[in-house]
Amino acid sequence: MIATLSATSFAVLVWTVVLLVVAVLVYTGYVIATDAGLV
Amino acid sequence: MVSETVVLSLTVVTLAAFTVSGLWYSSSRIGSVEDFISARNSAGRGMTTATLISSVMGVWILLTPAEAGAAFGGIAAVAGYAVGESLPMLVYMKLGPRIRALIPEGHSLTEYVLARYGPAMYVFVLVVSLFYMFIFLSAELTGITSALQLIAGVPRWQTATLIGGFVLVYTGYGGLRASIFTDTLQTLLILPLLVVSAVGAIFALGGTATIHRQVVTADPTLLDPTFFTGLRFGFWVAIAILGAELINQSWWQRIYAARDQETLRHGFRTAALANFLLVFLAGLFGVIARGYVDIVTDPASEAYNASIAFFVLLNEAFPEWLVLVVVLLALLLVMSTADTLFNAMASIVTTDLPRLLNDPSDRTLTLSARALTVVGALAAIYVSVRARSVLRLFLLADLLGAAVMVPVLSGLYSEQVSGAGVLSSSIVGLAVGLVYLPNQTVRSALTALPGVGSALPTPDFLYAFVGAAVVSTALTLITARLSDAAFDLDRLSREIHRLDEPAADDGEEGWE
């Protein structure tokens, strides 16, 4: 049986992953800035 | 197709900017060969995290995860691939602090293997590790040359020479310090560029609802997270990646470059999450490509193009500005991995030079490391210009890693495992893997052996990788159980020293 994601689930999945990548970027940038004494 | 001149200009400007950055940062920081290949305790949390993310995130993330999504099982395969890429980081979260505690002045995987298991296993692991890193590097350069040829018609030799040449300049001069610094800048650009590429692509393709409809129309199993074929692929590819990364010298270097144990754990933890997300996001484009362009997924077909599914989609459905964003992203990805591998290959040999040369000076070792960087880079550039695909060799290198990972690393925890035991376990595990490996060259060689050809089982990647890992692990446990060896693990710290200090009385206690 095929359990294809619905259009809504697919949208939630895609945008969640994108937002998490943004979160990792912001966090990594913050840690680098802290290391460099900028924050 | 975008203009060749524009793409070449973007390539040169990007490469030149990072070369200048790398040279500037390392100009006052290379005091000895230790700085060049180890950069011991120098990287804080931010740099450690950034270099762990960008060192593994090569241009391959735009190729193989998308291929997995397009041809090997849709979203289920992509999820497995993403788990596989984050798994080694989680393992290193535990292994890294252990390595630093046991061998505080270490540099490389192979010097540990020599001290722990003796020369036979050392030669085996040296060959396996160098082979894997060289194939990884060649695959990166082959990937970017193929991509720029497809997108803008840039001749392969021009791309390979430019990227290899520029990266060689700053890595050859600044070593690991330059690599880690440029990795940090590259991470800060790679993450937003990937987000911009993904968001731009989603809108360019009509939004998630349209994408969903197109993909489901092409093949509904592509968006089935429980699709068995995809899960099966994800399982064996996770073992393959884990084995390969556990023999990758790049990680051993960064374990020592981190400022302290907590910095190391933090870096690997964040990199595990980042790797999962980046591979998953990149792999989704392979799934999406099936809904928009003609992707041939039969590997036996001459027209097979799933291996470049993302770039086929890019070429046909993305606006030009987005293509240029992806070109920049691909350049940063390949640079961050190439500089890491250039230095890793040089370092793994350099750490062994004091044993081969008669008490070499620090200057001799630094010059040797630079010369080895040049040799590795030139060889990889040559291969990338000549080769059409190194994927088959990549899978063979992964298999070698799967067969040796547990035998090699068990010696960090157990006093009972012996050199003979781990070598025989690795070789038998490898033999089992080769018997099942779907590789034409390996298959032909095995078939030519008397009495073997007719007994060969049906080739299958799952059995190859699981077989190699499980058999080598089981044999390591059995031989350790039967062995009366008792290796004093404190010997590792007594025998492995910094390269800029006089050698102590090394390796006189014998291997067990």
Interface residues (C-beta under 8 A of the other chain):
Chain A: I2 A3 T4 L5 A7 F10 A11 V14 W15 V17 V18 L20 V21 V22 V24 L25 Y27 T28 G29 V31 I32 A33 T34 D35 A36
Chain B: G44 R45 G46 M47 T49 A50 I53 I75 T184 T187 L188 L191 P192 L194 V195 A198 V199 I202 T208 A209 I211 H212 R213 V216 P220 T221 L223 D224 P225 T226 F227 T270 L273 A274 L277 L278 F280 L281 L284
